[in-house]
Amino acid sequence: MKENRAVQAQSGVYYSLFTRSFADSDGDGIGDINGIISKLDYLESLGVSGVWLLPVFPSHSYHGYDVDDYYDINPQYGTIGDFERLCSECQKRGIAVILDMPLNHSSVHNKWFIDSTDPKNPRRAWYRWTDGKDPKINLKASVWNHRVWNELGGSYYSGLYFHGMPDFNHDNPEVRDEFKKILAYWISKGASGFRFDAANHLYDSVKLPSDITDGQDRAVRFWKEMTDFVFSKKPDAFMVGEVWDTAGVRADYARGLPSAFHFDLGTKIIAAVKSGSASNNALAKGLAGDYEAAAAKNPAFIDAPFLANHDQNRFALQFKNDADSIKLAASIYLFLPGVPFVYYGEELGMNGAKPDEQIRTPFIWSAGGKSGGGDLAQTKWIESKYNAKTIPADAQSSDKNSILNFYRKAISFRTQNAAAFFGKFSPYDAENPAVAAWKIERADGSALYCLFNLSDAEQKAALPQGAGAGAAGLKLLFSGKKGCKAQKDGLAVPARSCAIFSEKI
């Protein structure tokens, strides 16, 4: 372990970790916080600079997105003291810890909601209730195949996600003050920031009176208030929002959120890798437009690219577990501007598909772990239907050509050069339809050229033009395979691989 590395929460690469599935410390088959602590050597070897913990609060569900108590830890996962120790141990290794924070809704078991069921209780106004007589509210409104409004005690409350997740009333100053207390509390316990769940759904029209038409603007203002508060407590905090919407909507939320996940990017990367064609460098050109739109709203905005998350089918399955395709897709998003997120098990090529439980199955530490033996930290809360042939972490660790060791190599390069990936992004014309490429101009006057050969044969990319150009002026910094080199007639990139060159400008 490298002692006392500085934590840089707003850069590097984050690891999205589902505590229940990661590592078990007490033999009950359920992952826990002490299990994570026992595997910090693994996370450090992966090279990540941060960990995003999916919800760890007390909850009646396995996933935890319906929170019973925002000031405690799920007893299956441990205690507040365990969380503080995790943050302390991560701090020594230069790893930030951010918490998943669902502020759109609580659970129906939360004391605040139980209080609100009494029309005379002051907390009634903490949630969205109606007596059913307001003509501006559509009690028959539906979303995602269920009714939004739920009858209870002769009144109705909104539950956008389902009846067990009642929606907060974000216009209530008391609610906002309570949220700030929650955020300050977890910062005091060692958290370096937060991932804000359902960030673009706080003011969905289906749960608002019809005369409220500025829901998105209200949501942006809400997040600006929350993030400004967090920065006042911890200036170097990292906060990222789940804005699962179009690029235009995501860009607008940049007015209130310092970072947001780049939804739809993973789908585009997977499609490009499958096609074997760069399609006139469409991926880079589209990204340039996305970055420009977000920067127009917030010049300091940090993009958060990813391939798939806990709500999406695991991407390795879509490549039929072809290692070259998995590594190529990973390299594309890991070498983009911002702060990339790796979903746990992605680095093993783990498989999974809907329902959600099968996307969140136990991390595979060893071959014996699949059947309950092997690594004692192996979790066993659910069996995977998809990972019978997935190579475990211990076996991949000893294989220099494994998916895991490629991730280690790529993530380490990325974190060691984190500042370089906050430079000016622009598409780079490789003059080859099989090569996707971009250029990142750095503050120190140098530039990175990131090249991705999507085809099944070696390809040449055009040499940069201008001062300092030419093969002699280029240095290979990273390659997915042997054979990457700068030649007089172009930059050689092996089949289904990547290369990063540097040039002084």
C-alpha positions, 0 to 999 in steps of 0.5 A: 500500500502506498501510504497517504496518497493525496485524494483528488476527488474530482479527477481520476477513475471511479469504481461503482460498487454495490456493497451487497455483492462485493465482499463479505467479512462475516460469512453471512453471504451478504457483502458489507463495509468491512468486506470492502475494507478487506479488498482495498488492496484489490481496488488499489491495484486496479488504480481507481481514485474513487469509489461510489457506494450504491445506497448503504442506508437502512432499507426494506429492499435489497437495493436500498434506493428506498431509504428508511433512515438517512442518518444510519447504515444498513445493519447488514452492511455494518455501522457508522463506525465501519463507514468512518473506518472505510473512508479513513483507510481509503484516504490513506490510499488516495481513494475518495468515497462518494455516497449514493444519495436518493433525494427524490423520494424516501421509503414508506417506512421512513419516519418522516413519511409515516408522520406525513400520513397524518394530515395534521402533522407538520411533515405532511408538507414534506411529501406530495399529498392531495385530497383528490379534489384538485382539478390541476392534478391528474390522479390517473397519471401513469409512468413506467406501467404504474400509477403515480398517485397512490391512495392512503387514508382517503388522500393520495401521495405521489410515488413516481418510481412505485408506491413504496417510494413516496416523492418529497416536496422539494419546494418545502424549505424544511425539506431542503434544510433537512437535506443539507443536514444529511449532506453535512452529516456524511461529509463529517463522517468522511464522505468526499461527495455524492451521486445524486439519484434521479436528479432530473425527476424531482419535478416531473410533470406527472406529480405536479399541478398542471399550472406548474410548467417550470419543473426543470428550472426548479430542479436545476435551482434545487441542485445548485442550492444543494451543491453550493452548500456541499462546496461550502463544507468541502470545496474539493467534493465531487458530486455527480447527478443521474440525469438520464435524458437527452444531451440537451437536458443533461447540458441544462442541468450543468447549471446546477450540477458540477458533473453528470453521467453521460447517458447514451454514450455506452450504447454508442460505443458498443454500436461502434465497436460492433460495427467495425466502422468509425462512421466518419468519426461520428462518435468524436464529433457527437461528443464534441457537441455534447461537451460544448453544450455543457460548457456553455451552461457551466465552463467547469462542468465535469463529464462522467462517461461510463459503458453501463451501470446498475440499471443496464444490461452488462456490456460484455454480454453484448460482445458475446464475451469477446475479449478484444471487443471488451478491451476496445470499448473500455479504452474508448470511454476510459480515455475521454475527458472527465471522470470515468466510472467503472461498474464493479465486475466490468473489469472481469467481463462479468455478464448480466441482463434484466431483471436488475438483480441479475445485473447486480450479482456477486463479484467473482473472486475465485473459481470456488467462489462461484459455488460457495467455496474459494475466497471467503469474502465471496458473497452469496446472496443471489446466484448469477444466471450468466456468469458460469464461464466468467473467469474469476479475479484471482485467475485473471490477476495471473494472466497478463493478457486478461481483461482485468489486467488491461483495465489495470493498465488503462486505469493506471495510465488514466489516473497518472495522467488525470490532468491531461484529460481535462484539456480541450477536446476536438475530433481528430481526422485520422483519414481512415474510416475504421479509426475513431480519433480525438485530440486533447490539448493540454494546459502545458502546451502538449497534446494527446492523440487518442486512436481506436481501430475498430476493424479486424485488421491493422490500420494507419491513421494520418500524422498530425499536421503543423509544427513538431509534426511527423513520426519523430515528434510523436511518443507512444504513451499507451497501447492496447496491443503490441505493434502501435508505432509512429511511422513516416506514412502514418500511425500504425494501430493494431486490429481492435485496439487503441493507441495514445500518442503525445506531441509537443505543439 
